[in-house]
Every structure is written in C-alpha cells, then in structure tokens.
C-alpha cells in the first residue's frame, strides 16, 4: 500500500472506524514501517479529531422551549377560532327581528296602501264634482281655467 | 441523542404537549449543537432550534417511521440550519461583508453562556472556519455526533462516497489551515 493511499485512508475510513478488518491490517502494517505516515496519523488525531470530540455539547436556553410552546398555543387558538367570523355573520342574518319593528313596518305599509288605493281615488271624485258644480259647471270663467292643454281644447 | 419510546412518539403525534416536550428535552441538545456548528452564531442556532421543533410539531402526524425519528430530526435540523447559513452568507456577500458574516462574535453570548462554553464554541468555530457548509455539516455529524457514514448519507440524502469525499476535503482544509499558521 502506498503512502498516498494510506494517508487518504487516514483522513477518512481509518480515523472513522469504517475499514474492513483486512484493509485495517494492511494500513497498520504500513504505519508500523512508515514514520512519515505515523506522524501524519498523529497530526490528524491531534489537530482535528481530539478538538472536535472535546467540544462541549450545548443545550438551548429555556427561552427557546417557551417560544416554541407559545407558538404552538397561538396556532391552536387560531385553529379553534378560525370560523368565529362566519358564526358571527350567520347569527346576524338569522337574528330575530323585534316585534315592535315588525309592527311599525306593517303600519307604514298599510298606510301607504290606503293612500294609494284605487277606491280612495273614487271617494275623492264626488268632491271634485261638487267643486265643479259650485263653480258653475265646466263653463268659461276665471275659476274654471285649469291651465292644461286638453282642458283648453274641450272648454 | 437517546432513543425515543414509541409510546411518547404516538402521544406526541396525537397532540399531547407533554409528550412533545419530552421529545424536545431528549433531542434539543443535538439540534442546537448541530445548528450552532453550521450557523456559527448562537442567536441563529436558537432560531433554527425553534424552527425545527415547530416543523416537527406540524409534521409529526405525517411521520410514517420510514426512517428513525432521530434521522428525521437530524435531516430537518441540517436543512433548516443550512438555509439560515446560506441566506446569511448571501446577504453578507451582497453587502460586501463576507468576512463579517463568518465572525464568531455573538451579542448574546457573554450573558447566557459560561466561559467554558464560549471557549469551546470559539475553538469549534476556529476549526470549521475554513470549511464550506457541506463539509462543515459532514464533519460535525461525524466527529461531534459520532454518526456513521451511512447514517450521515441518509440524513443528507446522498451516498457514502460523497460523505467520504467531503470529510476528506474538510480535514485536508483544516490541516492546511493549521500548517499555514492560521491557528485559533
């Protein structure tokens, strides 16, 4: 096995314990015989593997969990109330109308009908006739000038 | 990261917040450590940790045990941390502040961590400073978390040879950095 191949393995599978038993034996035999490769192996262990393995694993501050819990709670609240606006709209549409409002509306409608009714117009007609007779029929005179074209035509 | 019992996992899937907190307590250390190693910034690591667990909470119901829970959380952590890191680098480059983006200094550090933790973080940052995001991730998962090549490949969605190649380049870069006297 060449030094180049051994050093490649020292940077990867050897240092990471991924070598098969047979290849490991070959590398160990080379290392026994080659000081340069032994120094290289020691260098990799000292400068890379040891400092990284000694790195103190950390935990996040408690505030992180509180933020997560708060975000989850807010989402659950939003889900629970997401149809509130629809419920409010529907309740407005089917809301019972106060009795007084109905009564008032009914009264207004009845009065309007009464005023506009045809039989009401016939009731007023005799009054007009008596007005006409009081003025001396349909003859000419100041009081009988109604000012309309059709009346002028007939009168 | 220790194994999670199936019972706790199922309860958490059903929305049990206490069970979910149990998941958090067991796995937050790893998540934060990897996030810190990749982003090189404590505040970013806290943000990544928060994002990871909110994603886990949302996706837990659809987790079908195709991989282990551990691998799944690792994957979310690495992807989330890499996104934050790459965005930061991109923004810094746009402002012409690339070197500043790599800075270890953290405004929150001195108030919330011990001297030992700060020293440890700076040592790690100094070691990983010269690596790109992919190399940094592989080295962290291998050296700090002790994962095998296959486990790393599963997490990163790649193959063992790619993992091996990244580790080799990462270690070569660190050795070269040290040899050139750029020692932290």
Interface residues (C-beta under 8 A of the other chain):
Chain A: X8 X11 X12 X13 X15 X16 X18 X43 X44 X47 X48 X49 X51 X52 X53 X54 X55 X56 X57 X58 X59 X60 X61 X63 X64 X65 X67 X68 X69 X71 X72
Chain B: X17 X20 X21 X24 X28 X29 X30 X31 X32 X33 X36 X45 X46 X49 X50 X53 X54 X57 X112 X113 X116 X117 X120 X121 X123 X124 X127 X139 X142 X143 X144 X148 X149 X164 X167 X168 X171 X172 X174 X175 X178
